[in-house]
Amino acid sequence: MKKIIIFSLLGFLLLAGCMQMETEEKCLNMDPDEVLTNSAWGENLVSTDESVVKKANITCWHNAALTYTAKNDLANATRCCEQILKINNDPADKKDTLYPEYVLCIDAVAVRMQDNQTCLDIATQDPDLGANYEFEMKQCIRHATPPPPICSTAPVVALIIGASLFVKRRK
């Protein structure tokens, strides 16, 4: 009986985690008034300007990218990261305030997917701004590169053969 309860609780937790994942539809249909009313967490909001809504949009797209990463969908994950650059409503702004958020999103996706080629998007998305983030791109590549295998098959096979010869000699 305990096993059934434990497995059903684990299944419920996994299902609850899947239900909380952000979707593109939620990010596209985000209501600024709803963001302002739900972001106070029981306290009076100090500032009700566009920055609160912009940060909520950035967070939504970042979480949507991580949702696609959990589903092993690299193309949609990077597309969600690119949506962060499109949040800005001011055309005079050259995305320099949003580009660090984009870099963080790409880094998070690349590390989780262990795909260091995704890190190259940091420099190619906007070559003017991407040149300023060469250090971040190299860090992303370093973090996203899968580690080398700990052991190869040759030493393991040699160890097994040696152990089998040792066991035969004892008899």
N, C-alpha and C positions, 0 to 999 in steps of 0.2 A: 504494500500500500504506500509505503514511504517513497519507493522508486517512482510510482505513478505520479505522486504529488510533485516530486522533484523534477521529473521530466516535463510535466505540464507547466510548472513555473518557469523552467528554462525556455520552453517553447513560447510562452507568453512574453517573456522578456525579449526574446529575439524578434517576435512579431511586433512588439511595442517599439523596438528600435527601428524597425523598417518603416513603421508608420510615421515616425518623427523626421524622416529624411526630407530635405528640402527638394522642391521640384522647380522646374523652369516656369511653370504656370504661376506658382506662388510669387516668384520674383518679378515676373512680368506684370502681374496684377496687384502689386503692392500698393496699398492705399496710404498716402502720406498722413492723413488724419488719424488712421488707425495706428500707424507707427508712433505718432506723437502721443496718443492716449495710452498706448501699451508700454512705452519705454520708460515710464517714471518709476516703476516697481514700488508703488506705494508712496512715493515722495513727490514733492513738487518739482516739475521740470525746470531747470535753471534756464535753459535756452530752448526755444522752439523754432529755431531757424532751419534752413535747408541742410545743415551739416548733420543733424540727427537722422534725417531721412536718408541722406547720402550714405552714412555709415551703416544703416540698416540694409540698404540695397547692396552695399559691398559685402556685408556679412551673408546675406541671402545667396548671392551668386557664388561666394566662396564655398558655402555649405552645399550648394547644388553641385559644384564641381567635385567636392569630396563624395557626394552621393554617387555620381557617375564613376568616380574612381573605385568605390566599393563594388560597383557592378562591372568593373574591368572594361569600361567604355572610355578609352583615352580621348577619342575625337570629341565627344560631347563634353568631357571634363575640361579640355582646353578651350572649347567654344564658350563654356560658362565663364572661364577666367577672362576671356576676351570681352565679355559683356561688362566687366568691371570698368573697362576703359570707356564704355559708351554711356556711363551713368551721368557724366558731367553735362550740365545744361548750358554752361557758359562756353560759347565757341572761342572766346578770346583766350581761355585757359588752355595751355598746351598739354594737358593731361599730366603735368608733372606732379600733381598731388595724388593722382590715381595710379600712376605707374608703379610706385612701391607696393601698393596693394595687389596689383596684377602680378608683380614679381613674387610676392609671398604665395599667391594662389598657385602659380606655375610650379614653384618650389615644392609646395605641399603635394600637388598631383604627381610630380616627377618622383619624389621620394617614395610615395606609397606605391606607385606603379613600377618602381625601380627601372625607369627608362630615362637615361641621361640625355637622350636626343631631344626630349621635350624641353630641356633647359635651354636649348638653342633658340627657342621662341622668345626668350627674354631680349635677345639682341635683334632679332629679325622682325618683331612686331612693330616697333617704331625705331628705326635705325638712329634717329637723332637722340632720343632718350635712352635707347638700349646701350649706346656706347658708354653712358655713365654708370651702367650696372654690370660692367665686366666682372668685377669681383664677386657680385652676387651670382652671376651666371656660373663662374668657376666653382663657387661653393655648392651650388645646386648640382652641378655635374658630379662633384666629389661625393655629395650625399646620396645621389640617385644611382651611382654606379654600384651594381651588385657586388658583394664581397667575393673574393676568390674562394673556390671550394677549399674546405679545411683539409680534407684528405683526398688523395687520388686512389684509384683502384689498385695500382701496382703495389704499394706497401700493404694494403689490406689483403690482397691475394697472397703476397709473400708471407705475411703473418699467419694466415690460415693454413698454408702449406706447411710452414714450420711447426705450427701447433699440431697438425695431423701427423707429421713425422715423429714428433716427440711423444705423442700418445701411443703410436704403434711400437716404439722402442721400449716403452715401459712394460708392455705385456710380454 
